[in-house]
Amino acid sequence: MTDIPSQHTTFLDQPPSCLEFCPAAPDYLVIGTYLLSETPSKGLANPQQTKTGSIQLFKLDPESPQLTEIHKVSLPHAVFDLHFSPRDPTLIAIATSVASVSLYSLKSLQNNDSTASNPDIITHLTTIPVHEDLATSVLYLSWLPPAHLTTGHNYSHDQLVTDGFAVSFSDGRVSIFHTQPPSHIFSKETMTEIDLPGEPIEVWYTTFHRGRSSSGKRFLMLFSGDDFGSLRVHEFAGDGGVNGDGNDEGQKLLVDGQFLIQTREISDRGKHHGAGITAILPLFSDAGKTVLLTGCYDEYLRVYKFAGRGEVLAEKWLGGGVWRLNVITEVEEGPLTTEEDLNVRRARSYLILASCMHAGARIVRVTCSTGGEEGLLAVKWDIEVLAEFTEHESMNYASDVWRGNGGAGSGAMHGSGGQDQLQRTDRDSKLLCVSSSFYDKRVDVHYARTMALRNAADRHHIGGHE
C-alpha cells in the first residue's frame, strides 16, 4: 500500500462536508460546507447552536495541480450533501439542515449560458421544503435515475417521464419527491411526495438502483442505511408485480400518471453491520440478486449480497468510518457466467475511492473472480487497499476523482472512450484525486500512482454498471 502525499492544499473559511466535480465542466468542483456555532445563553445549561454553510465553486488546474476559488454562496443553513443531476449536468441539488432541498445551476456570466464549459457563478433556482419539522436535517439526497441509468456517473440526457429525488432524514424517514408530467417544475406545489417510514433513527444514506429479476426483467430499487446498522430496500414495479409485464418494464418511472407501485420492503434488521451504515454503492444485479459495497461506522468496507436475506461476501477494515464510496473505474474480463470451459478464470474489478473519516481517504480495488482450478461456480471476492491519503488532521467526509481530458474513470462512467483514456492514464501513471478534512477546513489534491491503473489498461472491456 502506498501513502500518497498532497500536491496542493487549500484552506476554506468553513468545514467541508461534501464535494463533487461538475460533469459538464470536469475541471470545476463544487464544495458544500457546514459550520456549527455555539453562543452561551443566560439561564440555559446548553449554549445556543447555529448551523450555517455555503456552496463554493473552485477550478482545478490539473497540471499545477492547484485549486482556485471562482464563486461562493453563503447560506443561513448547513449543507449536508450535494449532487449534480444525471439529466442536467449543470444542475446541483443540496440537502440542508433546515428540512429543505435547494437547486442551483452553474452558469457563465460572460456567455449567459448554463451549458458553458467554464462556469463562473452559482445561481439559485428554487428551494423545496421536504419535511414539516424545520429542525429535521436532510442527511442525504439521491436523484431519480434516467431510463438507462443504473449506478455511477452516467450523464446521458435520456428523457424521463418524471424527475425527482429521494431524501433521507435524521428522524428515520425516507421520502421520494417527483414531478408530474408534462410539467417538470421543481416545487412543493407541483411535486408529489411518497413517504417511506423507517426506524426512528438517522438514515445516513439512500440510493436508487435498477434490479434484475431471475427472468431478466428490470425493476426500480431504493436502498437506505440507518444508524442501527440496518439496510433497507424498497422495490417498485409498474404493474403491481415484481418483474413487470413488458420488455421495457423497470425503465418507466410513471405508469398511467402514477409513480411505480411499491411491491416489497425488506430490512436485514442490522444483522450484518456492526454500526451505522453510511454508504451504499450498488455494483450489479443478476437473477434477483444485487451485489453492493457498503460503508459503515465500524470501519469496514463490505461486499454485500442482497437477495431477500443479506450475506457478506467479503470485508476489509479500512481504519476509519467508511463515510462515502465512489467508483473510479469498472473493468470486466470475460463474462462472470458461461457454459464454456469451467477452468477459464473470469473477473470483474472495481477501483473505489473511499472517504474514511478520521483515517483519511483510500483507493481500494474490489475484485470478483470465477473459474480457474476451483471451477466456475466458485466465486471469490477480494478487497485490496492500494493507496491512502493520511495528511488530513480531522474527518474526511468527501472525496472525488478528476475525470477531465481522459482522466481515469471517465470512460467507465460516461460509457465511451474508456480503453484509450485508461491507457493514457497508465502512461501518465497518475490518478488525480481531491479529498477534504472537516475541522481543519482543508481540501487536498493528490496524484496517486497505482498498479490498478496499469492492470486496468490491459483489460479488453470497460463494463457499465448494471
One Martini backbone bead per residue (centre of mass of N, CA, C, O) as a GRO file, in nm:
protein
  466
    1MET     BB    1   0.098   0.035   0.020
    2THR     BB    2   0.035   0.379  -0.054
    3ASP     BB    3   0.151   0.695   0.045
    4ILE     BB    4  -0.010   1.000  -0.031
    5PRO     BB    5   0.075   1.305  -0.117
    6SER     BB    6   0.034   1.633  -0.127
    7GLN     BB    7   0.021   1.891  -0.388
    8HIS     BB    8  -0.235   2.052  -0.265
    9THR     BB    9  -0.359   2.325  -0.048
   10THR     BB   10  -0.682   2.424   0.081
   11PHE     BB   11  -0.835   2.682   0.270
   12LEU     BB   12  -1.120   2.736   0.440
   13ASP     BB   13  -1.388   2.903   0.624
   14GLN     BB   14  -1.518   2.611   0.622
   15PRO     BB   15  -1.635   2.305   0.664
   16PRO     BB   16  -1.621   2.022   0.470
   17SER     BB   17  -1.896   1.791   0.366
   18CYS     BB   18  -1.894   1.825   0.040
   19LEU     BB   19  -1.824   1.692  -0.301
   20GLU     BB   20  -1.817   1.780  -0.669
   21PHE     BB   21  -1.783   1.726  -0.985
   22CYS     BB   22  -1.847   1.858  -1.295
   23PRO     BB   23  -1.966   1.706  -1.583
   24ALA     BB   24  -1.965   1.967  -1.779
   25ALA     BB   25  -1.699   2.071  -1.594
   26PRO     BB   26  -1.431   1.886  -1.491
   27ASP     BB   27  -1.256   2.135  -1.346
   28TYR     BB   28  -1.510   2.164  -1.159
   29LEU     BB   29  -1.581   2.241  -0.810
   30VAL     BB   30  -1.813   2.150  -0.552
   31ILE     BB   31  -1.857   2.289  -0.219
   32GLY     BB   32  -1.972   2.194   0.096
   33THR     BB   33  -2.078   2.345   0.411
   34TYR     BB   34  -2.027   2.320   0.789
   35LEU     BB   35  -2.128   2.538   1.062
   36LEU     BB   36  -2.089   2.524   1.416
   37SER     BB   37  -2.240   2.745   1.647
   38GLU     BB   38  -2.179   2.882   1.983
   39THR     BB   39  -2.399   3.038   2.233
   40PRO     BB   40  -2.431   3.168   2.521
   41SER     BB   41  -2.698   3.118   2.767
   42LYS     BB   42  -2.901   3.251   2.979
   43GLY     BB   43  -3.022   2.998   3.195
   44LEU     BB   44  -2.859   2.783   3.021
   45ALA     BB   45  -2.680   2.495   2.994
   46ASN     BB   46  -2.696   2.526   2.686
   47PRO     BB   47  -2.594   2.632   2.405
   48GLN     BB   48  -2.649   2.804   2.124
   49GLN     BB   49  -2.724   2.679   1.800
   50THR     BB   50  -2.561   2.732   1.474
   51LYS     BB   51  -2.625   2.674   1.124
   52THR     BB   52  -2.394   2.701   0.859
   53GLY     BB   53  -2.302   2.786   0.505
   54SER     BB   54  -2.192   2.662   0.173
   55ILE     BB   55  -2.119   2.722  -0.177
   56GLN     BB   56  -1.829   2.623  -0.379
   57LEU     BB   57  -1.631   2.735  -0.654
   58PHE     BB   58  -1.386   2.546  -0.832
   59LYS     BB   59  -1.065   2.535  -0.997
   60LEU     BB   60  -0.879   2.289  -1.170
   61ASP     BB   61  -0.535   2.243  -1.224
   62PRO     BB   62  -0.390   1.955  -1.347
   63GLU     BB   63  -0.085   2.055  -1.364
   64SER     BB   64   0.009   2.186  -1.089
   65PRO     BB   65  -0.218   2.128  -0.875
   66GLN     BB   66  -0.477   2.376  -0.850
   67LEU     BB   67  -0.696   2.576  -0.654
   68THR     BB   68  -0.967   2.802  -0.753
   69GLU     BB   69  -1.166   3.047  -0.662
   70ILE     BB   70  -1.483   3.163  -0.806
   71HIS     BB   71  -1.739   3.098  -0.605
   72LYS     BB   72  -1.974   3.218  -0.342
   73VAL     BB   73  -2.241   3.086  -0.123
   74SER     BB   74  -2.405   3.200   0.138
   75LEU     BB   75  -2.565   3.034   0.423
   76PRO     BB   76  -2.831   2.982   0.681
   77HIS     BB   77  -2.712   2.687   0.638
   78ALA     BB   78  -2.639   2.367   0.613
   79VAL     BB   79  -2.443   2.122   0.427
   80PHE     BB   80  -2.475   1.771   0.370
   81ASP     BB   81  -2.543   1.763   0.049
   82LEU     BB   82  -2.436   1.690  -0.303
   83HIS     BB   83  -2.578   1.684  -0.651
   84PHE     BB   84  -2.579   1.606  -0.969
   85SER     BB   85  -2.762   1.576  -1.238
   86PRO     BB   86  -2.831   1.321  -1.478
   87ARG     BB   87  -2.971   1.530  -1.685
   88ASP     BB   88  -2.832   1.803  -1.560
   89PRO     BB   89  -2.487   1.888  -1.537
   90THR     BB   90  -2.562   2.194  -1.394
   91LEU     BB   91  -2.735   2.062  -1.169
   92ILE     BB   92  -2.793   2.129  -0.819
   93ALA     BB   93  -2.833   1.946  -0.516
   94ILE     BB   94  -2.920   2.034  -0.176
   95ALA     BB   95  -2.877   1.938   0.159
   96THR     BB   96  -3.026   2.048   0.458
   97SER     BB   97  -3.074   2.167   0.804
   98VAL     BB   98  -3.394   2.282   0.705
   99ALA     BB   99  -3.582   2.082   0.543
  100SER     BB  100  -3.427   2.107   0.250
  101VAL     BB  101  -3.413   2.162  -0.112
  102SER     BB  102  -3.165   2.296  -0.328
  103LEU     BB  103  -3.137   2.468  -0.642
  104TYR     BB  104  -2.864   2.483  -0.876
  105SER     BB  105  -2.661   2.673  -1.117
  106LEU     BB  106  -2.423   2.660  -1.364
  107LYS     BB  107  -2.268   2.962  -1.491
  108SER     BB  108  -2.207   3.209  -1.747
  109LEU     BB  109  -2.178   3.545  -1.759
  110GLN     BB  110  -2.044   3.596  -2.033
  111ASN     BB  111  -2.260   3.381  -2.191
  112ASN     BB  112  -2.529   3.312  -2.061
  113ASP     BB  113  -2.459   2.993  -1.979
  114SER     BB  114  -2.543   2.664  -1.853
  115THR     BB  115  -2.336   2.495  -2.072
  116ALA     BB  116  -2.075   2.585  -1.993
  117SER     BB  117  -1.724   2.502  -1.946
  118ASN     BB  118  -1.696   2.805  -1.783
  119PRO     BB  119  -1.789   2.862  -1.495
  120ASP     BB  120  -1.872   3.165  -1.256
  121ILE     BB  121  -2.165   3.075  -1.131
  122ILE     BB  122  -2.406   3.046  -0.868
  123THR     BB  123  -2.755   2.968  -0.913
  124HIS     BB  124  -3.056   3.020  -0.783
  125LEU     BB  125  -3.378   2.855  -0.819
  126THR     BB  126  -3.478   2.662  -0.567
  127THR     BB  127  -3.690   2.575  -0.278
  128ILE     BB  128  -3.771   2.262  -0.102
  129PRO     BB  129  -3.982   2.141   0.109
  130VAL     BB  130  -3.943   1.803   0.294
  131HIS     BB  131  -4.038   1.897   0.593
  132GLU     BB  132  -4.230   1.992   0.870
  133ASP     BB  133  -3.955   1.994   1.029
  134LEU     BB  134  -3.705   2.236   1.041
  135ALA     BB  135  -3.505   2.060   1.242
  136THR     BB  136  -3.475   1.860   1.011
  137SER     BB  137  -3.238   1.682   0.857
  138VAL     BB  138  -3.081   1.643   0.547
  139LEU     BB  139  -2.854   1.383   0.480
  140TYR     BB  140  -2.961   1.276   0.189
  141LEU     BB  141  -2.921   1.251  -0.181
  142SER     BB  142  -3.117   1.105  -0.462
  143TRP     BB  143  -3.150   1.062  -0.781
  144LEU     BB  144  -3.336   0.991  -1.027
  145PRO     BB  145  -3.323   0.777  -1.279
  146PRO     BB  146  -3.281   0.730  -1.577
  147ALA     BB  147  -3.368   0.487  -1.790
  148HIS     BB  148  -3.034   0.390  -1.818
  149LEU     BB  149  -2.970   0.426  -1.522
  150THR     BB  150  -2.787   0.298  -1.252
  151THR     BB  151  -2.474   0.354  -1.182
  152GLY     BB  152  -2.300   0.611  -1.131
  153HIS     BB  153  -2.158   0.830  -1.396
  154ASN     BB  154  -2.434   0.881  -1.603
  155TYR     BB  155  -2.471   1.166  -1.837
  156SER     BB  156  -2.725   1.132  -1.980
  157HIS     BB  157  -3.024   1.260  -2.186
  158ASP     BB  158  -3.259   1.117  -2.090
  159GLN     BB  159  -3.602   1.092  -2.096
  160LEU     BB  160  -3.827   1.159  -1.861
  161VAL     BB  161  -4.147   1.124  -1.712
  162THR     BB  162  -3.971   1.191  -1.459
  163ASP     BB  163  -3.859   1.381  -1.173
  164GLY     BB  164  -3.611   1.355  -0.896
  165PHE     BB  165  -3.598   1.250  -0.539
  166ALA     BB  166  -3.424   1.130  -0.259
  167VAL     BB  167  -3.464   1.147   0.104
  168SER     BB  168  -3.296   1.172   0.416
  169PHE     BB  169  -3.336   1.149   0.777
  170SER     BB  170  -3.302   1.199   1.130
  171ASP     BB  171  -3.604   1.038   1.184
  172GLY     BB  172  -3.615   0.780   0.950
  173ARG     BB  173  -3.695   0.904   0.692
  174VAL     BB  174  -3.811   0.842   0.353
  175SER     BB  175  -3.827   1.040   0.045
  176ILE     BB  176  -4.020   1.099  -0.251
  177PHE     BB  177  -3.969   1.333  -0.524
  178HIS     BB  178  -4.196   1.417  -0.797
  179THR     BB  179  -4.295   1.486  -1.098
  180GLN     BB  180  -4.568   1.612  -1.320
  181PRO     BB  181  -4.660   1.541  -1.609
  182PRO     BB  182  -4.551   1.779  -1.821
  183SER     BB  183  -4.425   1.878  -1.569
  184HIS     BB  184  -4.078   1.996  -1.441
  185ILE     BB  185  -4.137   2.135  -1.175
  186PHE     BB  186  -3.971   2.254  -0.885
  187SER     BB  187  -4.205   2.200  -0.620
  188LYS     BB  188  -4.424   2.161  -0.368
  189GLU     BB  189  -4.687   2.187  -0.555
  190THR     BB  190  -4.581   1.992  -0.815
  191MET     BB  191  -4.497   1.769  -0.623
  192THR     BB  192  -4.466   1.433  -0.527
  193GLU     BB  193  -4.509   1.250  -0.222
  194ILE     BB  194  -4.318   0.971  -0.074
  195ASP     BB  195  -4.348   0.788   0.214
  196LEU     BB  196  -4.078   0.604   0.407
  197PRO     BB  197  -4.081   0.455   0.679
  198GLY     BB  198  -3.889   0.401   0.982
  199GLU     BB  199  -3.671   0.415   1.201
  200PRO     BB  200  -3.592   0.628   1.488
  201ILE     BB  201  -3.332   0.711   1.288
  202GLU     BB  202  -3.071   0.771   1.117
  203VAL     BB  203  -3.042   0.826   0.761
  204TRP     BB  204  -2.742   0.830   0.583
  205TYR     BB  205  -2.853   0.659   0.324
  206THR     BB  206  -2.946   0.681  -0.035
  207THR     BB  207  -3.033   0.463  -0.327
  208PHE     BB  208  -3.058   0.390  -0.653
  209HIS     BB  209  -3.173   0.092  -0.845
  210ARG     BB  210  -3.154  -0.157  -1.105
  211GLY     BB  211  -3.297  -0.443  -1.111
  212ARG     BB  212  -3.278  -0.811  -1.161
  213SER     BB  213  -3.442  -1.070  -1.237
  214SER     BB  214  -3.458  -1.409  -1.305
  215SER     BB  215  -3.605  -1.317  -1.597
  216GLY     BB  216  -3.467  -1.012  -1.667
  217LYS     BB  217  -3.618  -0.802  -1.530
  218ARG     BB  218  -3.683  -0.470  -1.448
  219PHE     BB  219  -3.631  -0.274  -1.139
  220LEU     BB  220  -3.692  -0.062  -0.877
  221MET     BB  221  -3.459   0.061  -0.627
  222LEU     BB  222  -3.434   0.146  -0.263
  223PHE     BB  223  -3.172   0.227  -0.066
  224SER     BB  224  -3.094   0.203   0.295
  225GLY     BB  225  -2.913   0.350   0.586
  226ASP     BB  226  -2.869   0.320   0.934
  227ASP     BB  227  -2.769   0.361   1.276
  228PHE     BB  228  -2.838   0.044   1.335
  229GLY     BB  229  -2.736  -0.124   1.065
  230SER     BB  230  -2.965  -0.105   0.855
  231LEU     BB  231  -3.085  -0.258   0.558
  232ARG     BB  232  -3.298  -0.109   0.311
  233VAL     BB  233  -3.568  -0.206   0.077
  234HIS     BB  234  -3.733  -0.074  -0.211
  235GLU     BB  235  -3.975  -0.201  -0.434
  236PHE     BB  236  -4.063  -0.141  -0.788
  237ALA     BB  237  -4.373  -0.172  -0.992
  238GLY     BB  238  -4.609  -0.094  -1.239
  239ASP     BB  239  -4.813  -0.374  -1.211
  240GLY     BB  240  -4.759  -0.504  -0.906
  241GLY     BB  241  -4.507  -0.652  -0.991
  242VAL     BB  242  -4.181  -0.738  -0.980
  243ASN     BB  243  -4.124  -0.772  -1.312
  244GLY     BB  244  -4.333  -0.718  -1.496
  245ASP     BB  245  -4.486  -0.704  -1.859
  246GLY     BB  246  -4.235  -0.575  -2.011
  247ASN     BB  247  -3.945  -0.512  -2.176
  248ASP     BB  248  -3.938  -0.203  -2.029
  249GLU     BB  249  -3.966  -0.280  -1.756
  250GLY     BB  250  -3.810  -0.054  -1.519
  251GLN     BB  251  -3.782   0.218  -1.693
  252LYS     BB  252  -4.027   0.319  -1.567
  253LEU     BB  253  -4.178   0.581  -1.340
  254LEU     BB  254  -4.455   0.592  -1.497
  255VAL     BB  255  -4.807   0.483  -1.459
  256ASP     BB  256  -5.075   0.641  -1.540
  257GLY     BB  257  -4.944   0.895  -1.370
  258GLN     BB  258  -4.797   0.694  -1.173
  259PHE     BB  259  -4.611   0.577  -0.952
  260LEU     BB  260  -4.464   0.319  -0.867
  261ILE     BB  261  -4.526   0.026  -0.721
  262GLN     BB  262  -4.497  -0.112  -0.420
  263THR     BB  263  -4.387  -0.459  -0.356
  264ARG     BB  264  -4.133  -0.422  -0.150
  265GLU     BB  265  -4.007  -0.463   0.198
  266ILE     BB  266  -3.669  -0.474   0.332
  267SER     BB  267  -3.488  -0.592   0.627
  268ASP     BB  268  -3.185  -0.691   0.804
  269ARG     BB  269  -3.174  -0.583   1.108
  270GLY     BB  270  -2.855  -0.552   1.161
  271LYS     BB  271  -2.686  -0.840   1.101
  272HIS     BB  272  -2.408  -0.721   0.916
  273HIS     BB  273  -2.359  -0.460   1.099
  274GLY     BB  274  -2.177  -0.287   1.364
  275ALA     BB  275  -2.315  -0.021   1.246
  276GLY     BB  276  -2.363   0.240   1.078
  277ILE     BB  277  -2.481   0.317   0.758
  278THR     BB  278  -2.295   0.539   0.512
  279ALA     BB  279  -2.276   0.340   0.250
  280ILE     BB  280  -2.410   0.277  -0.094
  281LEU     BB  281  -2.294   0.052  -0.369
  282PRO     BB  282  -2.406  -0.052  -0.650
  283LEU     BB  283  -2.296  -0.288  -0.892
  284PHE     BB  284  -2.501  -0.547  -0.940
  285SER     BB  285  -2.750  -0.742  -1.126
  286ASP     BB  286  -2.871  -1.093  -1.081
  287ALA     BB  287  -3.113  -1.313  -1.040
  288GLY     BB  288  -3.230  -1.130  -0.787
  289LYS     BB  289  -2.941  -1.011  -0.734
  290THR     BB  290  -2.749  -0.780  -0.523
  291VAL     BB  291  -2.444  -0.604  -0.539
  292LEU     BB  292  -2.263  -0.447  -0.275
  293LEU     BB  293  -2.133  -0.162  -0.125
  294THR     BB  294  -2.034  -0.097   0.220
  295GLY     BB  295  -2.046   0.149   0.467
  296CYS     BB  296  -1.907   0.202   0.808
  297TYR     BB  297  -1.851   0.288   1.139
  298ASP     BB  298  -1.673   0.010   1.186
  299GLU     BB  299  -1.449   0.033   0.934
  300TYR     BB  300  -1.600  -0.129   0.703
  301LEU     BB  301  -1.572  -0.296   0.399
  302ARG     BB  302  -1.842  -0.435   0.197
  303VAL     BB  303  -1.955  -0.725   0.045
  304TYR     BB  304  -2.306  -0.731  -0.053
  305LYS     BB  305  -2.576  -0.957  -0.061
  306PHE     BB  306  -2.896  -0.910  -0.213
  307ALA     BB  307  -3.178  -1.169  -0.147
  308GLY     BB  308  -3.367  -1.085   0.108
  309ARG     BB  309  -3.100  -1.197   0.224
  310GLY     BB  310  -2.816  -1.130   0.370
  311GLU     BB  311  -2.457  -1.121   0.253
  312VAL     BB  312  -2.122  -1.155   0.328
  313LEU     BB  313  -1.845  -1.181   0.099
  314ALA     BB  314  -1.670  -0.929   0.205
  315GLU     BB  315  -1.399  -0.776   0.408
  316LYS     BB  316  -1.252  -0.447   0.520
  317TRP     BB  317  -1.029  -0.279   0.705
  318LEU     BB  318  -0.975   0.097   0.699
  319GLY     BB  319  -0.949   0.274   0.992
  320GLY     BB  320  -1.237   0.406   0.920
  321GLY     BB  321  -1.511   0.550   0.863
  322VAL     BB  322  -1.724   0.469   0.588
  323TRP     BB  323  -1.875   0.735   0.428
  324ARG     BB  324  -1.762   0.709   0.120
  325LEU     BB  325  -1.832   0.597  -0.232
  326ASN     BB  326  -1.633   0.573  -0.536
  327VAL     BB  327  -1.620   0.520  -0.869
  328ILE     BB  328  -1.362   0.497  -1.100
  329THR     BB  329  -1.360   0.188  -1.204
  330GLU     BB  330  -1.466  -0.064  -1.449
  331VAL     BB  331  -1.370  -0.414  -1.501
  332GLU     BB  332  -1.404  -0.670  -1.759
  333GLU     BB  333  -1.309  -1.029  -1.781
  334GLY     BB  334  -1.531  -1.158  -1.888
  335PRO     BB  335  -1.772  -1.347  -1.801
  336LEU     BB  336  -1.935  -1.471  -1.501
  337THR     BB  337  -2.115  -1.641  -1.709
  338THR     BB  338  -2.081  -1.986  -1.838
  339GLU     BB  339  -2.052  -2.293  -2.053
  340GLU     BB  340  -1.772  -2.308  -2.061
  341ASP     BB  341  -1.477  -2.336  -1.951
  342LEU     BB  342  -1.426  -2.375  -1.605
  343ASN     BB  343  -1.101  -2.295  -1.608
  344VAL     BB  344  -1.176  -2.011  -1.678
  345ARG     BB  345  -1.087  -1.701  -1.588
  346ARG     BB  346  -1.295  -1.454  -1.429
  347ALA     BB  347  -1.342  -1.085  -1.409
  348ARG     BB  348  -1.433  -0.821  -1.173
  349SER     BB  349  -1.335  -0.473  -1.142
  350TYR     BB  350  -1.290  -0.223  -0.876
  351LEU     BB  351  -1.233   0.121  -0.838
  352ILE     BB  352  -1.205   0.286  -0.516
  353LEU     BB  353  -1.322   0.572  -0.336
  354ALA     BB  354  -1.255   0.633   0.012
  355SER     BB  355  -1.414   0.788   0.287
  356CYS     BB  356  -1.249   0.764   0.631
  357MET     BB  357  -1.245   1.000   0.804
  358HIS     BB  358  -0.991   0.981   1.037
  359ALA     BB  359  -0.817   0.807   0.799
  360GLY     BB  360  -0.909   0.914   0.536
  361ALA     BB  361  -0.811   0.804   0.221
  362ARG     BB  362  -0.897   0.547  -0.028
  363ILE     BB  363  -0.767   0.301  -0.250
  364VAL     BB  364  -0.973   0.043  -0.394
  365ARG     BB  365  -0.981  -0.306  -0.476
  366VAL     BB  366  -1.252  -0.488  -0.630
  367THR     BB  367  -1.285  -0.850  -0.671
  368CYS     BB  368  -1.439  -1.075  -0.909
  369SER     BB  369  -1.401  -1.433  -0.930
  370THR     BB  370  -1.391  -1.702  -1.171
  371GLY     BB  371  -1.277  -2.004  -1.182
  372GLY     BB  372  -1.043  -2.221  -1.250
  373GLU     BB  373  -0.962  -2.476  -1.042
  374GLU     BB  374  -1.257  -2.442  -0.887
  375GLY     BB  375  -1.441  -2.324  -1.084
  376LEU     BB  376  -1.716  -2.137  -1.170
  377LEU     BB  377  -1.882  -2.163  -0.890
  378ALA     BB  378  -1.635  -2.019  -0.780
  379VAL     BB  379  -1.658  -1.731  -0.579
  380LYS     BB  380  -1.436  -1.447  -0.552
  381TRP     BB  381  -1.362  -1.201  -0.307
  382ASP     BB  382  -1.160  -0.894  -0.321
  383ILE     BB  383  -0.976  -0.669  -0.095
  384GLU     BB  384  -0.764  -0.383  -0.186
  385VAL     BB  385  -0.524  -0.168  -0.067
  386LEU     BB  386  -0.336   0.078  -0.256
  387ALA     BB  387  -0.412   0.365  -0.119
  388GLU     BB  388  -0.328   0.666   0.084
  389PHE     BB  389  -0.463   0.949   0.272
  390THR     BB  390  -0.300   1.107   0.581
  391GLU     BB  391  -0.297   1.440   0.617
  392HIS     BB  392  -0.530   1.455   0.771
  393GLU     BB  393  -0.666   1.611   1.085
  394SER     BB  394  -0.953   1.487   1.025
  395MET     BB  395  -1.253   1.459   0.863
  396ASN     BB  396  -1.332   1.248   0.585
  397TYR     BB  397  -1.631   1.319   0.391
  398ALA     BB  398  -1.482   1.400   0.104
  399SER     BB  399  -1.446   1.277  -0.239
  400ASP     BB  400  -1.273   1.292  -0.566
  401VAL     BB  401  -1.250   1.253  -0.927
  402TRP     BB  402  -1.081   1.338  -1.195
  403ARG     BB  403  -1.240   1.337  -1.550
  404GLY     BB  404  -1.058   1.499  -1.737
  405ASN     BB  405  -0.898   1.447  -2.025
  406GLY     BB  406  -0.872   1.122  -1.960
  407GLY     BB  407  -0.942   1.049  -1.694
  408ALA     BB  408  -0.989   0.832  -1.473
  409GLY     BB  409  -1.322   0.691  -1.534
  410SER     BB  410  -1.469   0.833  -1.773
  411GLY     BB  411  -1.540   0.590  -1.945
  412ALA     BB  412  -1.701   0.421  -1.735
  413MET     BB  413  -1.909   0.658  -1.673
  414HIS     BB  414  -1.979   0.750  -1.988
  415GLY     BB  415  -1.939   0.499  -2.212
  416SER     BB  416  -1.660   0.617  -2.347
  417GLY     BB  417  -1.319   0.576  -2.411
  418GLY     BB  418  -1.186   0.399  -2.183
  419GLN     BB  419  -0.931   0.267  -2.298
  420ASP     BB  420  -0.772   0.518  -2.387
  421GLN     BB  421  -0.783   0.661  -2.110
  422LEU     BB  422  -0.636   0.442  -1.947
  423GLN     BB  423  -0.378   0.439  -2.117
  424ARG     BB  424  -0.306   0.732  -2.064
  425THR     BB  425  -0.293   0.705  -1.756
  426ASP     BB  426  -0.075   0.488  -1.755
  427ARG     BB  427   0.150   0.662  -1.872
  428ASP     BB  428   0.122   0.876  -1.638
  429SER     BB  429   0.061   0.735  -1.355
  430LYS     BB  430  -0.222   0.897  -1.285
  431LEU     BB  431  -0.439   1.000  -1.009
  432LEU     BB  432  -0.681   1.248  -0.959
  433CYS     BB  433  -0.742   1.380  -0.631
  434VAL     BB  434  -0.999   1.488  -0.396
  435SER     BB  435  -0.981   1.599  -0.054
  436SER     BB  436  -1.109   1.620   0.287
  437SER     BB  437  -1.114   1.833   0.595
  438PHE     BB  438  -1.307   1.946   0.835
  439TYR     BB  439  -1.190   2.108   1.095
  440ASP     BB  440  -0.936   2.224   0.908
  441LYS     BB  441  -1.046   2.326   0.630
  442ARG     BB  442  -0.956   2.104   0.401
  443VAL     BB  443  -0.804   2.077   0.065
  444ASP     BB  444  -0.684   1.808  -0.141
  445VAL     BB  445  -0.430   1.722  -0.380
  446HIS     BB  446  -0.376   1.413  -0.567
  447TYR     BB  447  -0.128   1.176  -0.674
  448ALA     BB  448  -0.187   0.857  -0.801
  449ARG     BB  449   0.007   0.547  -0.800
  450THR     BB  450  -0.116   0.250  -0.958
  451MET     BB  451  -0.148  -0.078  -1.059
  452ALA     BB  452  -0.450  -0.073  -1.135
  453LEU     BB  453  -0.418   0.102  -1.393
  454ARG     BB  454  -0.239  -0.090  -1.551
  455ASN     BB  455  -0.432  -0.328  -1.545
  456ALA     BB  456  -0.673  -0.183  -1.678
  457ALA     BB  457  -0.531  -0.125  -1.957
  458ASP     BB  458  -0.526  -0.447  -2.030
  459ARG     BB  459  -0.805  -0.454  -2.071
  460HIS     BB  460  -1.088  -0.520  -2.305
  461HIS     BB  461  -1.316  -0.409  -2.091
  462ILE     BB  462  -1.571  -0.168  -2.018
  463GLY     BB  463  -1.807  -0.166  -1.783
  464GLY     BB  464  -2.131  -0.129  -1.702
  465HIS     BB  465  -2.374  -0.068  -1.490
  466GLU     BB  466  -2.642  -0.286  -1.352
   0.00000   0.00000   0.00000
